[in-house]
């Protein structure tokens, strides 16, 4: 009875998260469409530059505390309030240091004033988001992610509403950044109110425990810093060498990448407590089953996403960003390849944290950071956003392959590739059909529906999915 209740809770949480992510993704894409059409290539380039610069410091704030907090409260549920209160306090201090430092540093860069003041305003949004990450771990651990999904959607609705108002009243770029603040403020306040049902967060400074946490988190923190170099530096370096217009062309499909790649983090956040529990009690069979189904699930998503972008990129960018960003359609398929690699890389790097082998990735993150900087500085001046996109793909492939090898080595498990071939075959049939249908000038939304139907029908015929597979995904 207890097991059935747990299964239902996990299935419900997964469903709510997926629903919330679908709605959030839709609202995010609508917002991108409004901004690109209102700001144009140059204005959106300024927007992208300001956001990318502050994202660098917003991600830096994490220091691995999100993953460590989730793992700690999963492993020691009896100490949940103590753990969360300490890590929340530490997060506030780190946010003031890093985000505050970023707002000062941008004034030393040769950007126009509009970019600098936009970054200053949006920094408040990143402060709230850094706190939201810690709060989310409590809901994940208690299998109450429906509440997080609702809070995220309401925040995005607030964001979209503010953007509508400022566009209607013809606000400038810095004032448009207030929409980001409204988004994260609504999100934070809802979670802060709801979290009191599960834990009472207090201002708590236990230096002995902080030292213990920092010892555990410093490899992840260093990994985050190195990850920032190869994942965020491309837009910043592009903004220093090329025009704001080119940054905008690159930034439009890149925003799509950023929205889509929140999904694997969300999904692994749900799976992580289950994998951790199985690993701690040495239940290797359950650990492997959960990881295998997660791997299969990601493959089913990313393979058609990558191949489908080839025939549909023009229509997608025209639909989302408008005619001014049709040039971005040549970048979207490349970034979708990077997105697929990020899905798998996220899965394996999260698993290494569970195995407490995150330190093993550090030297490879270091190599990735070094090679990406070399690549960006060589290829961006010559090939602009094409150079940035392909270097991103190569580096993400390197990280994913290394994380896969280390995960298999330390966990002593093997992953089956049955779904890979079935998904690949179904995706090739889908993509070939789409290329044929392009000559009929069909609506892009109709083409997306046809693509989904063709893919899942052939995947079902190939026995890549069935009722049992879906049941296993939800129950695991």
N, C-alpha and C positions, 0 to 999 in steps of 0.2 A: 504493500500500500504506500509506504514511504517512497519507494523507488518510483512508482507510477506518478506520485505527486511531483517528485523532482523532475521526471521526464516532461510532464505537462508544463511545469514552471519554465524549464529551459526552452521548450518549444514555443511557449507564449512569449518569452523574452526575445528569442530569435525573430519571431514573426513581427513583434512590435518594432524591433530595431530595423528590420528590413523595410517595413512600412514607413517608419520615420525617416530612414535614409532615402527612400524613393521620393517622399514628399520634400525632404530637405534638399535633395539633389535638383528636383524640378524647380523649387523656389530659387536655388542658387543659380541655376542656368537662366531663369527668367531675369534675375538681377543682372547677370553678365550681359544679357541682351539689351537691357535698358541702358546700362552704363556704356557699352560699346557704341550704341546708336547715338547717345547723347554727347559723349565725349569725343568720338572720332578716334582715328589712329593715334594722333599725337597726345590728346588728352588721356586716352586709356593707357598710353605708354607712360605718362606721368603717374597715373594711378597705380600701374603695375610696379613701377620703380619704388614708389613710396611704400607700397605694401610689402614688396620683396625685401626691402631693406629692414623693415621692422619685424618681418617674419623671421629673419635671421636671428634676431635677439629674442623674439618670442619663443622660438623653439629652443634656443640656448638655455632659457629659464628652466626647462624641464629637468635637466641634469640627471635624467633617469629616474626621477622620483615617482613618476606615474607607474612605471612597471614594477619598481620595488615596493611601492605602497600596495599595489594590487596583489603582488606575491606574498607580502608580509601578512596582510589581513586574511588571505586565503589559507596561509599556513598556521596563523595564530589568531583565530577568530575571537578568543577570549580576551585579547588585548587590543581589540579593534579601536576603541576610543582613544587609548593611549597612542597607538601608532598613527592614526589619522590626524589627531590634534598636533602631534609633533611635526609630521610631514607638511601639514597645512601651514603651520607657522613658518617652517623653513622655506616653503614655497613663496610666501608673501615677501620674505626678506630677499630671496634670490630674484624675485620679479622686480622689486624696486632697484636692485643693483644693476641687473642686466638690461632691462627695458629702459630704465632711466639713463643708463650709459649710452644706449643706442640713440635716444632722442638728442643727446648732446653731440654724439659723433657725426650724425648726418649733416650737421651744420659745417663740418670741415670738408665735405665733399662738394665737387663743382656742379651741384644740381641747381636748377632754378628755384627761387623762393617758394613757388607753389608746391613743389615736391617736398621741400623741407617742412613746411607748415602742415602739409597733409600727413606726413609721417608722424609729426608731433601729436596731432589729434588722434590718429589711429592707434598710437601706442597705448592709449587707455583701454582700447578693445583687447589688445594682447595681454594686458594685465589681468583683466577679468577671465579671459580664456585660460590663462595659466592656473587660476584658482579652480575653474570648472573641471579641469582634468583630474585634480585630486578628489574632488567631490564625486566624480563619476565612478571612481574605484569602489566606493561604498555601495552604490546601486548595482554595479556589476557583481560584486561579491554576494549581495543579498538577492540577486536575480530579480531586480526591479527596474530593468532598463526601459520598460514602457514609459516610466515617468521621465527619464532622460530624453527619450525620443520625442515626447510631447513638448518638453521644455525647449529642445533644439528647434522644433518646428515653429513654436510660438516666437522664438527669438528671430528666426528667419522671416517670419511674417512681419515682425516689427521692422526689420532691416528693409524689406521690400516696400513697406508703407512709407518709411522715411525717404527712401530713394524716389518713390513716386512723387512725394510732396516737394522735394528739392528740385526735381526735374520740372515739375509744374511751375514752380516759382523761379526757375532758372538760376539755381544756386551754383556757386563755383565749386571746384574740386575739393578744397579743404572742408567746406561745409557738408559736402556729400559724405565725407568720412565719418560724420556723426552717425550715419546709418550703421556702421560697424560697431560703434559704441552701444547704440540702442540694442542691437542684436545680442551681444554678449552680456549686457547688463540684465536684460529680461531673462536670458538663459541662466545666469548666475543666481538671480534672486529667487527664481522658481526652485532651483535645486537646493539653495540654502534653506528655504522654508521646508521643503519636503524631507531633507536629510535628517531633521530632528527626530523623525520617527525611528531612526535606526541608530544614530549616534549623536552625542552632544559634543560638538567641536569647541574646544577652548584654546585660548592662547597658551601654548605649552612649550617650554624650552627645557629639554632634558639633554644636557650636553653629552652625557655618556651615551645615550641612545642616538643622538645626532652623529656622534663619531662612528658608531656601529653602522648607521645607515650610509654615511659617506663612504665608509670602507666598501660597502656592498655596491654602492651606486657609482663610484668614480669610474669604473670601466665603462659603464653605460654613458656616463656624462662625457667622457672623452670620446666615446663612439659618436655621441650626438654632435659634438663639436666638429669631428672629422666628417660626419655625414652632412652637416650643414655646408661644408665647403663644396662637396660635389653635387649636392642637391639644390642649393640656393644661390651659389655664387654665379651661376650662368646668367641669370637675369641682371644681376648687379654689374657684372663685367660687360655684358651686352649694352647696358645703359651708359657705360663709360666710353665705349668705342663707337657706338652707332646712335642714330637719331631716335628720338622718342617715338616716332612713327614705327620704326622697325621693332622697338621694344613692345609696342602695342600689338603688332602683328604676331609676335611670339607669345605675348602675354595672354591673348584671348584663348588659344587652345591649351595653354599651360594652366589657366584657371580651371578648365574642364578637367585636366589631369589632377589638380589639387582636390577638386570636389570628389572625383571618383575614388581617389586613393585614400579617402577617409574610411571607406568601407572595410578594407582588410584590417585596419586597426580596430574598428568597431567589432568585427567578427572575432578577431583573435582576443579581444578583451573579454568576450563571452566565453570563448573556449579555454582561455588561460587558466581560470580556477579549476576547471575539470581536468586539464592536462596536469596541472600542479598536484592535485589530489591523487591522481593515478600514479604519478611518478614518486611521490613521497611514500606511498604504501607499497611501492615496487610491483605494481600491477602492470607489467609490460604489455600484456595482451590488450588491455583496455586503452593504455597509452597509444599503442600503435593503431588501434582501430579508430580512435578519435582523430589522430594525425592523418591517417589515410583518407578518411572521409572529408576532412578539411582540405587536403591536397586535391582530391577529386572535385570538390565543390568549386575551388578556385579555378581549376583547369576548365571546367564547364563554362565559367564566366569569361575568362580572359582570352581564350583562343578565338571565339567568334568576335569578341570585341576588337582584337588586333586585326584579324583578316577582314572583318566587316568595315573597318575604317577606310580600307583602300578604295572601294567604289563609292562610299557614302560621305566621305570627308567634305566634298564640295557642298553638298546639300545640307549637311549638318552645320557647317560654319555659316552658311548663308541664313539658315533658319535661326541659329542662336545669336550670332553677332551682327548680321546684316551685310549688305553689299560692300561696305567699306573694308570688311575683313575676309573677303573671299580668298585673298592671298594666303591667309592662314591655313587654308585647306591642304596645302602641301606639307605643312608642319604637323597637322593632327595625326596622320598615320604613324609618323615617327614617334611622337609622344605617346600614342596608344601602345606601341611596343614597349616603351619605357614603363608605362603604367602596368602592363601585364607582369613585367619583371618585378616591379615594386610589390605587387600582390604576393608573389612567391617569396620574395626577399623578406617581407614583413612576417610571413608565417614562420620562416626558418630562424630569423633573428629573435622573435618572441620565444620560440622553442628553446633556443640556446640560453635565454634568461631563466627559463624553468629548470633547465639542466644545470644552472649556475656555472655556465661555461662562456659567459659573455666576454670575459677577458680575452678569450682566444681570437675574437674578431678584431681586436684593436689594431694589430699590425696591418691587417687587410684594409680596415677603414683608413689607416694612415696612408697606405699605398694608393687607395682610391682617391683620397683627397689630393695627394701629390700629383697623380696622373691626370686628374680632372682639371686641376689648375693649369698644368702644362698644356693640356688639350684645349681648354677654353682660351688661354692667351695666344695659342698658335692659330686655332681655327676660327674663333669668333671675328677677329679683325679681317680675315680673308673671306669667310663664308657666312658671316652674320648669324642669323638664327638657325640656319642649317647646321653650322658648326656646333652651336650650343646644343641642339637637339640630338645629334648623333653622338657627341661625347657623352651626353646624359645616358643614352641607351647603352653604350659600351661599358660605362662605369656601373650602371645598375645590373647589367649581366654579370660582371665580375663579382659584385657583392653577392648576388643571388646564388651563383655557382659555389662560391666559397662557403656561404652559410649552409647550403644544402649538404656539402661534403662534411662539414663539421657536425651538423645535426645527426647525420647518419652514422658518423664515426662514434660520437659520444653516447648516442642513445642505443646503439647496436640494433637498430631496426632497418627494415628495407621497405621502400615504397613501391607499390605496383604501378605500372604505367598503362593499364588497360583502358582507363578513361581517356588518357592522352590521345591515343590513336583514334578512338571512336569520336571524340570531340573534334579532332583535326579533320577527319574525313567529312563529318557533318558540316564543318565550317567551310571547307573547300567547296562542297556542293552549294552551300548558301551563297558564298562569294561569287562563284561562277554564274549563278542565276542572277544575282544583283547586277553584274556587269552586263549581262544580256538585257535586263530590264531597263537599264539606263537610257537606251535608245528610244524608249517610249515616253520619256519625260514625265514620269510619274511623280506625284508629291512625295517629298522626303519622309513624311510621317507614314504614309502608306508603304513605302519601301522598308521602313524600319519594322513595321508590323509583319510584312511578308518575310523579311529576314528572320525574325524571331520564330515565326511559324515553321519555315523551312528547316531551320536549325534544330528545333526541338522535336519535330516530327522525325527527322532522320536520326537524331540522337536516340530517340525512343526505339526506332526500328533497328538500330545498331546495338540495342540493349545497353546503351550508355547510362540511361536513367530508367527507373521504374518506381513503382509505389514503395518497394522495400528500400530503395536508395534514399528517397525523400524522407521516409520514416527514420532511417538511420541518421541522416544529416541532422534532423530535428532532435532526435533522442540523444545523440552524442553531445 
